[in-house]
Amino acid sequence: MTLMIPSQGELVVLTTTSGREEAERLVKTLVEENLVACGNIVGPVTSIYRWKGALCTDPEHMVILKTRKDRLEEMSARLKGLHSYECPEILVLPVEAGFEAYMRWLRENTSKGTP
């Protein structure tokens, strides 16, 4: 039984939101539109960053999205359009390998026309 298979372009995308409501709205929309197979919402987390010259400390929710390389451009454009931030975090991490059944599920649920 094969437990791990090489990636065929699967990706993990990270973003943060101002709150849980926004995170849930973003994930639900992206899943409904088959742009991501799944999104995990973690938080609240504390983010410390510099914005427009000021040091900021804010509560945020981390969102972990699973998608495919061939859906990335459309997904990231949609995410940016839905997001409340002027400059949303959109970080893309490649998946090198994963559990075969999960990888198949991810690909199936990010296909155009999936119900």
JOKAHU-V265415 format. One line per field, one symbol per residue. ss: DSSP state (A for helix, B for strand, O for the rest). Layout:
ss=???
This chain:
ss=OOOBBBOOOBBBBBBBBOOAAAAAAAAAAAAAOOOOOBBBBBBBBBBBBBBOOBBBBBBBBBBBBBBBAAAAAAAAAAAAAAOOOOOOOOBBBBOOBBBAAAAAAAAAOOOOOOO
